[in-house]
Amino acid sequence: MLPALESVRPMSSSALPTDPALVSAYAACARLARTHYENFPVASWALPAPMRPHIAAIYAFARTADDFADEGTLPSEERLRRLDDWGVRLHECLEGPPGAVDDPHAATFLALSHTIRMCRLPVTLFEDLLSAFRQDVSTHRYETWHQLLDYCRRSANPVGRLVLRVAGHDDERLDLASDALCTALQLTNFWQDLARDYAAGRIYVPAEDRDACGALESDLESKCFTPAWLEALERVGNRTRELFEEGRSVCDGVRGRLALELRLTWLGGLRILDRLERAGWDVYARRPTLGASDAPLLLWRTLVWRRG
């Protein structure tokens, strides 16, 4: 178990932006966060109020870039161009006012530039995210579990580390536990979206696991969930559950409202994994999601949480 850290930069109401342009920019980022379904809370009420605008800005940057990568109606070259431009704008926003007034993404970069400076965030974490989004455009299959984890290292783990930095935590033990949790959440989303991803031309279950179980792409093409696919998803699902257990300690390594947010995140992700397992992993029969009916139980489990 990780000890809760005392040496944390304090968060106070003075950290909240007061400039009208910044307030408006952060509000736009928050609206974007509310309009997208995720398996985890984004800048929710559980977070300390001074953290919420910063988390919303980070989410707006990452969500928009991810949407660029997933815009299947555009040629790959155009999606990569948009991601390259997003990377250029990331660096430009730290050097001066971002974009023109009528730029639809000006608010994101105005808020993000303020967040990066205020929270002293490593730009390399944002670059890792863009690297993963570029990979989404060109890589649609993974041969090994190691390759898939390397993708998660850049597509999911930076988000957790950024949340910790916004909260004032810079500790390797917390980073590693956060990495495990973020990877588990990403993998759970892959298994939850197996049918959707295949329809978009992607399979995230590694070939080495599919081959070991005899799971065939042709079965997905015919929307036939076979015992071989059940076995393959049980294999990767068990590894995902181990990562959730490994990542649980980050929820015990922080205090206050951030601990509530992380516990809600951990519990919500594991609830999706549990539902997948109980349904026999057959996402063609039903794709499990979290809804309002899950909130009371998740909140109760958060409040009665026992440290590991």
C-alpha positions, 0 to 999 in steps of 0.5 A: 500500500502507498502511504498518503503523501503529506508533501503536496502543493496546497490547492486553494481557491486562489488557484481558480482563474478570474480573468473573464477570457480564461473563465470562458475558456475553461467553461468551454472545456468543461462543456466538452467534458460533459458531452462525452461518455467515459467509463470514469468521471471527468472533472467531477464534483468529487475533485477539489474545485481548483483542480476541475478547470485544469482537468477539463482543459487537459481533457479537452486537448486529449479528447479533441485530438483523439477525435481527430485520430478516429475521424474515419470519414477523412483520409489518414493523411488528413487525420495525421495532418490535424494531429501534427497541427495540434502538436504545433499549437501545443507548443505555440500556446506556451509562447503567446496568445493562442489562435484568433478569436474566431478559432473554434479551438482557441478556448482549449489552448487558452485554458491549456496554456494557463494550466500547463504554466500554473501546474508546471506540467511536463509537455512530454506527457502531452506529446506522448498522447499525440504519439498514441493518437497518431498510432491509432491512425496507422496501427489497427492490430497488435501482435503482442501484449507488450505492444498493446501495453506500450500503446497504453503507456502513451494513450492512457497513462499520461492522463493519470500522471497529469491529474497527479501533477495538477494535484501537486503529487510528483512521486514515482510510486504514485505514478506507477500505480496510476499507470496500472489503473489507467492502463486497466481502464483503457483495456476495459474500454477495448474489451467493452468496445470490441464490436464497435472497434472491429466495425471501425477496422480495429482489433485490440486483442493481441494476435498472440492471444487470439491465435492461442485460443483460435479466435478468428476475425471472420467470426467478428465479421459475421458477428458470431461470438464463439467459445474461442473469443470467450477464451481470448477475452477471459485471458486478457480480462484476467490480466486487466483485473490484475492491473486494476489490483495493482493500480488500487494503491493510487487511490490510497496514496492521496487524500481528500476529494482527489481520493474520492475521485480516484476511488470512483474511477477505480470502482467504475472501471472495475464495474464495467469489467465485472459486467463484461465477465458476467455477460460472458464477454459477449458485447454483441449481445450487450455492451455494458455501460455505466448510468445514473442507476450505478451512481448510488452503489458506486458512491456508497462503495467509495464512502465505505472504501477500505485501504488495501 
